[in-house]
Amino acid sequence: GTMSTASIATDLPRGSEAELVRNAMAERGFISWSQLSTYRQCPLRYYSRYVEKLPEQFVSAALLFGGAFHSAVELHHRHLLEGCGPPETEELLEEFWASWKQRSEDSPEIKFNKGDDVSTMGEMAERMLVAFAKSNASHPGGVVIGIEEELVGNVIPGCPDLLARVDLVIDSGDKLIIRDYKTARSRWSQKTAEESAEQLLLYNQLVSELLPGKQLQLEFVVVTKAKSPAVELYQTQADPNRIARVNNVARRIVRAMELGIVYPNPSAMNCSSCPFQAACAA
């Protein structure tokens, strides 16, 4: 029962994946956090979405919910920026559903978690938006200088430009605050915030070019999907060692992409929400 490495090698595609990945990356012209994290989660899922651009079998309701909630929070901050005062809950919910509809238009099916449907999602969104509006997080101290800000620049030497979409950038006078909004099934801890900071550590390097010399602060606002939603603020530090590490990790992910290393990474947590299950099985 031995097999030579030569016979194993003949089963592998000869450079085709690598060439297709590199062409797709060149065509796009940038790398995003969602691409990096999708590849790390499952290289085949990345390949199906960003290289083959396969149609998705369904969209998960959780993904729609998170995007729609972000749109409602964005509307809240735009009202404040324009000096209109905070919008009413009804207006935030209208924005939530408009975003939900827009994001689900191209999908043949919405996949809900057990016990959920459009009605329960709407009720949860209303509870969470009311909790957010009542919280300190809904009134950022300082001057809002960016809402859903898109920044592109080279932060990882030898890699394509990074595209960052930053939820909120606040100038508090002595600091520049980068804030990211998250919806979560359960409350975070400081440890969760530290473990989730890679995305903000990458974005930090682009935002720092907006106002050079300003000290930066990274923040998460986490709103829980619960009967009584919690709204909590977590801060994390952008120290040079952590930035060097996240850049190194991103560089290694990009190298693996460029080499065309593509394989499925089955996981009980990720497979059920993957919209490319049929292609993966085939």
Buried (B, 14 or more C-beta within 10 A) or exposed (E): EEEEEEEEEEEEEEEEBBEBBBEBBEEBEBBBBBBBEBBBBBBBBBBBBBBEEEEBBBBBBBBBBBBBBBBBBBBBBBBBEEEEEBBEBEBBBBBBBBBBEEBBEEBEEBBBBEEBEEEEBBEBBBBBBBBBBEBEBBEBEBEBBBBBBEBEEEBBEEBBBBBBBBBBBBBBEEBBBBBBBBBBEEEBEEEBBEEBBBBBBBBBBBBBEBBEEBEBBBBBBBBBBBEEBBBBEBEBEBEEEBBEEBBEBBBEBBEBBBEBBBEBBEEEEEBEBBBBBEBBEE
